[in-house]
């Protein structure tokens, strides 16, 4: 049996996986979604000290909660920023993870910040400037409805789904 562990990206939470989880479950797969600390609530505010290591620990907790039956294969799916904690967790549980799926994400590299994977160059530059001016809080506001395509692909995503994504987005 395959156990899918689904890790959401920036500004989003487990809610983005509802349809995917239902489809996988209907086909007999086991599905677990990862609630990343500080992101998995509408308009959540990140607590001080929440960082990539915190999110790796969130993914590890889910991996560790999945039974280790000999025929169970774990597939980690990282969407957008979620690939970073997924890869970090897979590195620490290599014997448990069978595959990693990159979904609308860049390829993480040591020493390269997750923000470097944002596809829109002007957005990366604006955010880098804002991070330098904003001080140490490091909180990025969630995108407005029309800004989502600058963060990644929204091809085929209906406006109603983007409305819901925007309403539930967390800084």
HELIX and SHEET records of a PDB file:
HELIX    1   1 UNK A   14  UNK A   17  5                                   4    
HELIX    2   2 UNK A   18  UNK A   26  1                                   9    
HELIX    3   3 UNK A   52  UNK A   65  1                                  14    
HELIX    4   4 UNK A   82  UNK A   92  1                                  11    
HELIX    5   5 UNK A  114  UNK A  117  5                                   4    
HELIX    6   6 UNK A  121  UNK A  134  1                                  14    
HELIX    7   7 UNK A  145  UNK A  147  5                                   3    
HELIX    8   8 UNK A  148  UNK A  151  1                                   4    
HELIX    9   9 UNK A  159  UNK A  168  1                                  10    
SHEET    1   A 4 UNK A  30  UNK A  34  0                                        
SHEET    2   A 4 UNK A   2  UNK A   7  1                                        
SHEET    3   A 4 UNK A  73  UNK A  79  1                                        
SHEET    4   A 4 UNK A  97  UNK A 103  1                                        
END                                                                             
